[in-house]
Amino acid sequence: MIFKKDNFIFGLSLGFIAPMIGFLVYKLVKFKALSLSEMFQWLKMNPNLITVFISVSLMANAILFTIYVNGRRDKTAKGIFIMTMIYAVIALAFKYW
């Protein structure tokens, strides 16, 4: 089962993919009428929404991180955490620069 694997590289991979899935789920729920390119244009016009998208996207990593920490899969959890920090730094850079 996927939740039993304890590997740092696997954690980095999960931490890379989960925010993208969270982003797409939020897009499908909140902005289902817009195409992906229209939604990105909407985000450019409303930069305050970037924070919402970042929060929802990184929530997917928080859920995975909690699952792996509670399952004592520390190497995988460490990979997820590091990728979450990388995403957060990139997101802050996009928001403020």
C-alpha positions as CSV (number, residue, x, y, z in Angstrom):
1,M,0.0,0.0,0.0
2,I,1.2,3.5,-0.8
3,F,0.9,4.7,2.8
4,K,3.3,2.1,4.1
5,K,6.3,3.1,2.1
6,D,9.1,5.0,4.0
7,N,11.5,6.6,1.6
8,F,12.7,10.2,1.4
9,I,12.6,10.4,-2.5
10,F,9.1,9.0,-2.4
11,G,8.2,11.8,0.1
12,L,9.7,14.4,-2.2
13,S,7.6,13.0,-5.1
14,L,4.4,13.0,-3.1
15,G,5.1,16.5,-1.8
16,F,5.6,17.7,-5.4
17,I,2.5,16.1,-6.8
18,A,-0.1,16.6,-4.0
19,P,-0.2,20.5,-4.2
20,M,-0.9,20.2,-7.9
21,I,-3.8,17.9,-7.3
22,G,-5.1,20.2,-4.5
23,F,-4.8,23.1,-6.9
24,L,-6.8,21.3,-9.6
25,V,-9.4,20.1,-7.2
26,Y,-9.9,23.7,-5.9
27,K,-10.1,24.9,-9.5
28,L,-12.7,22.3,-10.4
29,V,-14.8,23.1,-7.4
30,K,-14.6,26.9,-7.3
31,F,-13.8,27.9,-10.9
32,K,-15.4,25.1,-12.9
33,A,-16.8,27.6,-15.5
34,L,-13.3,28.9,-16.4
35,S,-10.7,27.1,-18.4
36,L,-7.2,26.7,-16.9
37,S,-5.8,29.6,-18.9
38,E,-8.8,31.9,-18.0
39,M,-8.3,31.0,-14.4
40,F,-4.6,32.0,-14.5
41,Q,-5.6,35.3,-16.1
42,W,-8.1,35.8,-13.3
43,L,-5.4,35.2,-10.8
44,K,-3.2,37.8,-12.5
45,M,-5.9,40.3,-12.2
46,N,-6.7,39.4,-8.6
47,P,-3.4,38.6,-6.8
48,N,-5.2,38.2,-3.4
49,L,-6.6,34.9,-4.7
50,I,-3.1,33.6,-5.0
51,T,-2.9,33.2,-1.2
52,V,-6.1,31.1,-1.3
53,F,-4.8,28.8,-4.0
54,I,-1.5,28.4,-2.2
55,S,-3.3,27.5,1.1
56,V,-5.5,25.0,-0.5
57,S,-2.7,23.5,-2.6
58,L,-0.4,23.1,0.4
59,M,-3.3,21.7,2.5
60,A,-2.9,18.5,0.4
61,N,0.7,18.3,1.6
62,A,-0.4,18.9,5.2
63,I,-2.8,16.0,5.0
64,L,-0.2,13.7,3.6
65,F,2.4,14.8,6.1
66,T,0.0,14.1,9.0
67,I,-0.8,10.6,7.6
68,Y,2.9,9.7,7.3
69,V,3.9,11.2,10.7
70,N,1.1,9.3,12.4
71,G,2.1,6.2,10.6
72,R,5.7,6.7,11.8
73,R,7.0,6.9,8.2
74,D,9.5,9.6,9.1
75,K,11.6,9.6,5.9
76,T,8.6,10.0,3.7
77,A,7.2,12.7,6.0
78,K,10.5,14.6,5.9
79,G,10.4,14.6,2.1
80,I,6.9,15.9,2.1
81,F,7.8,18.6,4.6
82,I,10.9,19.7,2.6
83,M,8.8,20.0,-0.6
84,T,6.2,21.9,1.2
85,M,8.8,24.4,2.3
86,I,10.1,24.7,-1.2
87,Y,6.6,25.4,-2.5
88,A,6.0,27.9,0.2
89,V,9.2,29.9,-0.7
90,I,8.3,29.8,-4.4
91,A,4.7,30.9,-3.7
92,L,5.9,33.8,-1.5
93,A,8.3,34.8,-4.3
94,F,5.5,34.9,-6.8
95,K,3.2,36.9,-4.5
96,Y,5.7,39.6,-3.5
97,W,8.0,39.9,-6.5
